[in-house]
Protein backbone atom coordinates (compact mmCIF):
# COMPACT_ATOMS: atom_id res chain seq x y z
CA UNK A 1 0.00 0.00 0.00
CA UNK A 2 2.90 2.33 0.72
CA UNK A 3 4.14 1.66 -2.83
CA UNK A 4 0.89 3.00 -4.30
CA UNK A 5 0.83 5.93 -1.86
CA UNK A 6 4.38 6.97 -2.72
CA UNK A 7 3.51 7.06 -6.41
CA UNK A 8 0.34 9.08 -5.80
CA UNK A 9 -1.83 6.84 -7.99
CA UNK A 10 -5.40 7.88 -8.76
CA UNK A 11 -6.61 4.32 -8.17
CA UNK A 12 -4.94 1.17 -6.90
CA UNK A 13 -6.34 -2.14 -8.11
CA UNK A 14 -5.74 -4.80 -5.45
CA UNK A 15 -6.28 -8.46 -6.33
CA UNK A 16 -7.06 -10.67 -3.35
CA UNK A 17 -4.55 -13.45 -2.85
CA UNK A 18 -6.69 -15.91 -0.92
CA UNK A 19 -10.36 -15.59 0.02
CA UNK A 20 -10.91 -11.99 1.04
CA UNK A 21 -12.14 -11.58 4.61
CA UNK A 22 -8.74 -12.26 6.19
CA UNK A 23 -6.51 -11.43 3.20
CA UNK A 24 -3.91 -8.66 3.58
CA UNK A 25 -5.37 -6.81 0.59
CA UNK A 26 -8.51 -6.23 2.67
CA UNK A 27 -6.65 -3.82 4.97
CA UNK A 28 -7.72 -0.57 3.19
CA UNK A 29 -11.01 0.76 4.57
CA UNK A 30 -11.59 3.40 1.91
CA UNK A 31 -12.66 1.59 -1.25
CA UNK A 32 -14.19 2.88 -4.48
CA UNK A 33 -15.72 -0.43 -5.56
CA UNK A 34 -15.45 -4.14 -4.72
CA UNK A 35 -15.68 -6.91 -7.32
CA UNK A 36 -16.15 -10.65 -6.88
CA UNK A 37 -15.64 -12.43 -10.18
CA UNK A 38 -16.56 -16.05 -9.54
CA UNK A 39 -16.80 -18.74 -6.88
CA UNK A 40 -15.06 -22.10 -7.20
CA UNK A 41 -13.51 -24.73 -4.97
CA UNK A 42 -9.93 -23.63 -4.35
CA UNK A 43 -7.80 -23.29 -1.20
CA UNK A 44 -10.48 -25.35 0.55
CA UNK A 45 -8.21 -26.08 3.53
CA UNK A 46 -8.43 -22.38 4.38
CA UNK A 47 -11.74 -21.22 2.89
CA UNK A 48 -14.02 -24.21 3.45
CA UNK A 49 -15.29 -27.11 1.38
CA UNK A 50 -18.61 -25.76 0.06
CA UNK A 51 -19.29 -22.81 -2.24
CA UNK A 52 -21.53 -20.98 0.27
CA UNK A 53 -18.73 -20.90 2.83
CA UNK A 54 -16.20 -19.78 0.21
CA UNK A 55 -18.62 -17.07 -0.94
CA UNK A 56 -18.86 -15.80 2.66
CA UNK A 57 -15.06 -15.53 2.85
CA UNK A 58 -14.86 -13.70 -0.49
CA UNK A 59 -17.66 -11.32 0.52
CA UNK A 60 -15.47 -10.21 3.42
CA UNK A 61 -13.99 -7.53 1.13
CA UNK A 62 -17.35 -5.71 1.05
CA UNK A 63 -17.34 -2.65 3.30
CA UNK A 64 -20.14 -0.30 4.28
CA UNK A 65 -21.96 1.77 1.64
CA UNK A 66 -19.85 1.02 -1.44
CA UNK A 67 -20.71 -0.33 -4.88
CA UNK A 68 -20.26 -4.07 -5.45
CA UNK A 69 -19.91 -5.91 -8.76
CA UNK A 70 -20.59 -9.66 -8.80
CA UNK A 71 -19.87 -12.02 -11.69
CA UNK A 72 -20.95 -15.24 -9.97
CA UNK A 73 -23.02 -17.38 -12.33
CA UNK A 74 -26.56 -17.38 -10.88
CA UNK A 75 -27.61 -20.44 -12.85
CA UNK A 76 -24.74 -22.58 -11.52
CA UNK A 77 -24.09 -21.04 -8.10
CA UNK A 78 -27.32 -19.33 -7.03
CA UNK A 79 -26.82 -20.01 -3.30
CA UNK A 80 -23.29 -18.59 -3.38
CA UNK A 81 -24.57 -15.52 -5.24
CA UNK A 82 -27.16 -14.80 -2.57
CA UNK A 83 -24.64 -15.20 0.26
CA UNK A 84 -22.79 -12.26 -1.32
CA UNK A 85 -26.06 -10.40 -2.02
CA UNK A 86 -27.20 -10.70 1.60
CA UNK A 87 -23.92 -9.30 2.94
CA UNK A 88 -24.05 -6.45 0.42
CA UNK A 89 -27.61 -5.56 1.53
CA UNK A 90 -26.69 -5.72 5.22
CA UNK A 91 -23.87 -3.25 4.59
CA UNK A 92 -25.98 -0.82 2.57
CA UNK A 93 -24.23 -1.49 -0.73
CA UNK A 94 -25.51 -1.16 -4.28
CA UNK A 95 -24.93 -4.44 -6.10
CA UNK A 96 -24.50 -4.84 -9.85
CA UNK A 97 -24.53 -8.40 -11.19
CA UNK A 98 -22.96 -9.46 -14.49
CA UNK A 99 -24.23 -12.53 -16.32
CA UNK A 100 -26.55 -14.00 -18.91
CA UNK A 101 -29.86 -14.12 -17.06
CA UNK A 102 -32.76 -11.65 -17.18
CA UNK A 103 -32.13 -10.81 -13.51
CA UNK A 104 -28.57 -9.61 -14.10
CA UNK A 105 -28.06 -5.83 -14.09
CA UNK A 106 -25.48 -6.09 -16.86
CA UNK A 107 -26.46 -8.93 -19.19
CA UNK A 108 -24.42 -10.00 -22.19
CA UNK A 109 -24.54 -12.14 -25.30
CA UNK A 110 -21.78 -13.33 -27.65
CA UNK A 111 -22.57 -12.90 -31.38
CA UNK A 112 -19.21 -14.35 -32.48
CA UNK A 113 -16.27 -16.20 -31.00
CA UNK A 114 -13.14 -17.86 -32.41
CA UNK A 115 -9.44 -18.39 -31.69
CA UNK A 116 -8.70 -14.68 -32.14
CA UNK A 117 -11.19 -13.63 -29.46
CA UNK A 118 -14.85 -12.70 -29.30
CA UNK A 119 -17.41 -9.96 -29.81
CA UNK A 120 -19.85 -9.27 -26.98
CA UNK A 121 -22.97 -7.11 -26.64
CA UNK A 122 -24.09 -5.80 -23.25
CA UNK A 123 -27.42 -4.56 -21.93
CA UNK A 124 -27.29 -2.33 -18.86
CA UNK A 125 -30.33 -2.34 -16.54
CA UNK A 126 -32.42 -3.96 -19.28
CA UNK A 127 -32.32 -1.03 -21.69
CA UNK A 128 -28.96 0.58 -22.45
CA UNK A 129 -27.31 -1.51 -25.18
CA UNK A 130 -23.54 -1.48 -25.69
CA UNK A 131 -22.79 -3.39 -28.86
CA UNK A 132 -19.70 -4.79 -30.50
CA UNK A 133 -17.12 -4.86 -27.72
CA UNK A 134 -14.07 -6.65 -29.09
CA UNK A 135 -12.33 -8.92 -26.55
CA UNK A 136 -8.98 -10.23 -27.90
CA UNK A 137 -8.97 -13.29 -25.63
CA UNK A 138 -10.12 -16.86 -26.24
CA UNK A 139 -12.96 -18.36 -24.25
CA UNK A 140 -16.57 -17.23 -23.97
CA UNK A 141 -16.08 -16.77 -20.21
CA UNK A 142 -13.98 -13.70 -21.05
CA UNK A 143 -17.22 -11.88 -21.93
CA UNK A 144 -18.14 -12.07 -18.23
CA UNK A 145 -14.70 -10.79 -17.22
CA UNK A 146 -14.96 -7.88 -19.68
CA UNK A 147 -18.45 -7.21 -18.35
CA UNK A 148 -17.00 -6.93 -14.85
CA UNK A 149 -14.56 -4.27 -16.09
CA UNK A 150 -17.40 -2.47 -17.88
CA UNK A 151 -19.56 -2.51 -14.74
CA UNK A 152 -16.72 -1.20 -12.56
CA UNK A 153 -16.08 1.64 -15.02
CA UNK A 154 -19.79 2.51 -15.03
CA UNK A 155 -19.96 2.60 -11.23
CA UNK A 156 -16.82 4.73 -10.90
CA UNK A 157 -18.54 7.32 -13.09
CA UNK A 158 -21.93 7.05 -11.35
CA UNK A 159 -20.32 7.37 -7.92
CA UNK A 160 -18.37 10.42 -9.16
CA UNK A 161 -14.90 8.98 -8.69
CA UNK A 162 -14.09 9.62 -12.37
CA UNK A 163 -15.51 12.28 -14.74
CA UNK A 164 -17.61 10.78 -17.51
CA UNK A 165 -15.40 12.23 -20.24
CA UNK A 166 -12.46 10.22 -18.86
CA UNK A 167 -14.37 6.92 -18.75
CA UNK A 168 -16.73 7.00 -21.72
CA UNK A 169 -17.96 3.80 -23.38
CA UNK A 170 -15.62 4.42 -26.33
CA UNK A 171 -12.65 4.70 -24.00
CA UNK A 172 -13.62 1.47 -22.22
CA UNK A 173 -14.12 -0.36 -25.54
CA UNK A 174 -10.68 0.73 -26.75
CA UNK A 175 -9.11 -0.37 -23.49
CA UNK A 176 -10.71 -3.83 -23.57
CA UNK A 177 -9.69 -4.25 -27.22
CA UNK A 178 -6.03 -3.80 -26.17
CA UNK A 179 -6.16 -6.41 -23.41
CA UNK A 180 -3.24 -8.82 -23.07
CA UNK A 181 -3.36 -11.63 -20.53
CA UNK A 182 -0.26 -13.76 -20.31
CA UNK A 183 -0.84 -17.37 -19.42
CA UNK A 184 -4.59 -17.36 -19.97
CA UNK A 185 -5.50 -19.23 -23.16
CA UNK A 186 -2.36 -17.64 -24.62
CA UNK A 187 -1.22 -18.82 -28.04
CA UNK A 188 2.47 -18.86 -28.95
CA UNK A 189 4.93 -20.31 -31.45
CA UNK A 190 8.10 -21.85 -30.01
CA UNK A 191 10.54 -24.44 -31.37
CA UNK A 192 8.46 -24.65 -34.55
CA UNK A 193 5.40 -25.80 -32.62
CA UNK A 194 2.10 -24.16 -31.71
CA UNK A 195 1.56 -23.77 -27.97
CA UNK A 196 -1.42 -22.88 -25.78
CA UNK A 197 -0.57 -21.74 -22.25
CA UNK A 198 -3.17 -21.58 -19.50
CA UNK A 199 -2.39 -21.23 -15.80
CA UNK A 200 -5.63 -23.02 -14.81
CA UNK A 201 -5.14 -24.87 -11.52
CA UNK A 202 -8.63 -25.54 -10.11
CA UNK A 203 -11.68 -27.42 -11.42
CA UNK A 204 -13.50 -24.37 -12.77
CA UNK A 205 -10.48 -23.02 -14.64
CA UNK A 206 -9.48 -26.43 -16.05
CA UNK A 207 -13.06 -26.82 -17.25
CA UNK A 208 -12.67 -23.56 -19.18
CA UNK A 209 -9.49 -24.91 -20.81
CA UNK A 210 -11.54 -27.84 -22.03
CA UNK A 211 -14.18 -25.48 -23.46
CA UNK A 212 -11.53 -23.44 -25.31
CA UNK A 213 -9.95 -26.57 -26.81
CA UNK A 214 -13.25 -28.08 -27.95
CA UNK A 215 -14.44 -24.80 -29.42
CA UNK A 216 -11.26 -23.76 -31.22
CA UNK A 217 -8.95 -26.76 -31.68
CA UNK A 218 -11.18 -29.82 -31.96
CA UNK A 219 -9.50 -30.98 -35.17
CA UNK A 220 -5.90 -30.60 -33.97
CA UNK A 221 -3.80 -33.40 -32.51
CA UNK A 222 -2.74 -32.27 -29.08
CA UNK A 223 -0.08 -33.03 -26.46
CA UNK A 224 -0.74 -32.14 -22.82
CA UNK A 225 2.15 -30.77 -20.74
CA UNK A 226 0.90 -30.80 -17.15
CA UNK A 227 2.32 -29.93 -13.74
CA UNK A 228 0.31 -29.13 -10.62
CA UNK A 229 0.54 -28.44 -6.88
CA UNK A 230 -0.31 -31.33 -4.58
CA UNK A 231 -2.95 -29.33 -2.69
CA UNK A 232 -5.06 -28.64 -5.80
CA UNK A 233 -8.29 -30.45 -6.68
CA UNK A 234 -7.05 -31.47 -10.13
CA UNK A 235 -8.00 -35.12 -10.52
CA UNK A 236 -11.58 -34.98 -11.81
CA UNK A 237 -11.01 -32.07 -14.25
CA UNK A 238 -7.86 -33.81 -15.51
CA UNK A 239 -9.92 -36.90 -16.31
CA UNK A 240 -12.26 -34.63 -18.29
CA UNK A 241 -9.33 -33.21 -20.27
CA UNK A 242 -7.51 -36.45 -21.10
CA UNK A 243 -9.72 -37.63 -24.02
CA UNK A 244 -8.70 -34.50 -25.96
CA UNK A 245 -5.02 -35.51 -26.08
CA UNK A 246 -3.00 -38.14 -27.92
CA UNK A 247 -0.01 -37.92 -25.55
CA UNK A 248 0.58 -36.63 -22.02
CA UNK A 249 3.82 -35.27 -20.52
CA UNK A 250 3.92 -34.78 -16.74
CA UNK A 251 6.44 -32.55 -15.00
CA UNK A 252 7.20 -31.11 -11.57
CA UNK A 253 7.55 -27.36 -10.93
CA UNK A 254 10.45 -26.46 -8.64
CA UNK A 255 8.43 -25.95 -5.48
CA UNK A 256 8.23 -28.15 -2.35
CA UNK A 257 4.43 -28.52 -2.66
CA UNK A 258 4.39 -29.57 -6.32
CA UNK A 259 2.76 -32.91 -7.02
CA UNK A 260 4.89 -35.95 -7.82
CA UNK A 261 4.33 -36.57 -11.56
CA UNK A 262 4.75 -40.29 -11.01
CA UNK A 263 1.63 -40.26 -8.83
CA UNK A 264 -0.25 -38.33 -11.52
CA UNK A 265 0.83 -40.92 -14.10
CA UNK A 266 -0.45 -43.77 -11.95
CA UNK A 267 -3.75 -41.94 -11.53
CA UNK A 268 -4.33 -41.19 -15.24
CA UNK A 269 -3.35 -44.70 -16.33
CA UNK A 270 -5.62 -46.31 -13.73
CA UNK A 271 -8.60 -43.94 -13.74
CA UNK A 272 -8.27 -42.21 -17.09
CA UNK A 273 -8.03 -45.32 -19.21
CA UNK A 274 -4.88 -43.93 -20.84
CA UNK A 275 -2.21 -46.30 -22.08
CA UNK A 276 0.97 -46.07 -20.05
CA UNK A 277 2.82 -45.87 -23.37
CA UNK A 278 1.16 -42.50 -24.01
CA UNK A 279 2.11 -40.95 -20.66
CA UNK A 280 5.63 -39.61 -20.09
CA UNK A 281 7.16 -38.39 -16.84
CA UNK A 282 9.90 -35.77 -17.22
CA UNK A 283 10.40 -34.09 -13.85
CA UNK A 284 12.13 -30.92 -15.05
CA UNK A 285 9.61 -28.57 -16.72
CA UNK A 286 12.13 -27.29 -19.28
CA UNK A 287 13.12 -30.81 -20.32
CA UNK A 288 9.46 -31.78 -20.37
CA UNK A 289 8.84 -28.98 -22.88
CA UNK A 290 11.41 -30.58 -25.17
CA UNK A 291 9.67 -33.94 -24.88
CA UNK A 292 6.33 -32.33 -25.73
CA UNK A 293 7.87 -30.78 -28.85
CA UNK A 294 9.15 -34.20 -29.91
CA UNK A 295 5.75 -35.84 -29.40
CA UNK A 296 3.67 -33.10 -31.01
CA UNK A 297 5.28 -33.33 -34.43
CA UNK A 298 4.47 -30.98 -37.29
CA UNK A 299 0.97 -29.55 -37.00
CA UNK A 300 0.47 -30.61 -33.40
CA UNK A 301 -0.65 -28.31 -30.57
CA UNK A 302 1.05 -28.41 -27.17
CA UNK A 303 -1.18 -27.39 -24.26
CA UNK A 304 0.68 -26.37 -21.09
CA UNK A 305 -1.55 -26.08 -18.03
CA UNK A 306 -2.12 -27.13 -14.41
CA UNK A 307 -0.18 -24.48 -12.51
CA UNK A 308 1.00 -20.89 -12.69
CA UNK A 309 4.44 -22.17 -11.68
CA UNK A 310 4.54 -24.83 -14.38
CA UNK A 311 3.58 -22.38 -17.12
CA UNK A 312 6.08 -19.85 -15.79
CA UNK A 313 8.97 -22.34 -15.87
CA UNK A 314 8.08 -23.52 -19.37
CA UNK A 315 7.71 -19.99 -20.77
CA UNK A 316 10.94 -18.86 -19.09
CA UNK A 317 12.74 -21.75 -20.77
CA UNK A 318 11.17 -21.17 -24.20
CA UNK A 319 11.80 -17.43 -24.14
CA UNK A 320 15.22 -17.59 -22.48
Secondary structure, DSSP 8 states (H G I E B T S, - for coil): -HHHHHTT-S------SS-STT-GGG-----SEEEE------SHHHH-SSHHHHHHHHGGG--TT-EEEE---TTT-HHHHHHHHHHHHHTT-EEEEEESSTT-SEEEEEEEEETTEEEEEEEETTTEEEEEEEE-SSSTTHHHHHHHHHHHHHHHHHTTSS-GGGS-HHHHHHHHHT---TTSSEEEEETTEEEEEE---SHHHHHHHHHHHHHH-TTS-EEEEE--BTTS--HHHHHHHHTT-SEEEE---SSTTB--HHHHHHHHHHHS---GGGEEE-SSHHHHHHHHHHHH-TT-EEEEES-HHHHHHHHHHHH-
